[in-house]
């Protein structure tokens, strides 16, 4: 059995004291593929160091996270393009729009999202979308940019069934994480109506730990709890959840 964590911030400072132990714990429960989203230029060297330490397990993305879109966003976007020219990446991410914390830079977030979608097309890479309180804004840009070469993952999907089907219509798979295990998470109420071929697993660690670890620091080994929840929802074996979602991740990332 192979489980894939399609979204984990393993370079986060929250793992500085026990990163190797966390990765070993994950591998010991068959989580052996880790896809690493970028935040901004300050995370780049830490990502490269992680990749050097675990070249067979760690696969990097490059991008500018929407909550890090500030006055210097054009410089940050240039950094993204510069890195794409000289290093191998497996996706553009995480990118998108976040209106939960601050709406000040909505226009800049929209520009950054569009710019990075076009970089994804240029480099023939998937995108990994961060969306918080911004489904309408995200969907509008996806509608404008939709094409056969635009595809990817709707990271940390927490929307409605209707929003799920619309996201899938844009060649996106749904990144399902700890929220699926929450009593008030709601997505567990309709997930079985979504074909499993449209689902990938993620932790978003160190954030959003699943039950029974909710409230604690999340880590990639906890994806097992998410996979077990999906096995209950879909009424299939854990092995099938692992096989299908890992195959889906391979279809997106190409490895």
Secondary structure, 3 states (H helix, E strand, C coil): CCEEECCECCCCHHHCCCHHHHHHHHHHCCEEEEEECCCCHHHHHHHHHHHHHCCCCEEECECCCHHHCCCCHHHHHHHHHHHHHHCCCCEEEEEEEECCCCCCCHHHHHHHHHHHHHHHHHHCCEEEEEEECCHHHHHHHHHHHCCCCCCEEECCCCCCHHHHHHHHHCCEEEEECHHHHCCCCCHHHCHHHCCHHHEEECCCECCCCCCCCCCCCCCHHHHHHHHHHHHHHHCCCHHHHHHHHHHHHHHHHCC
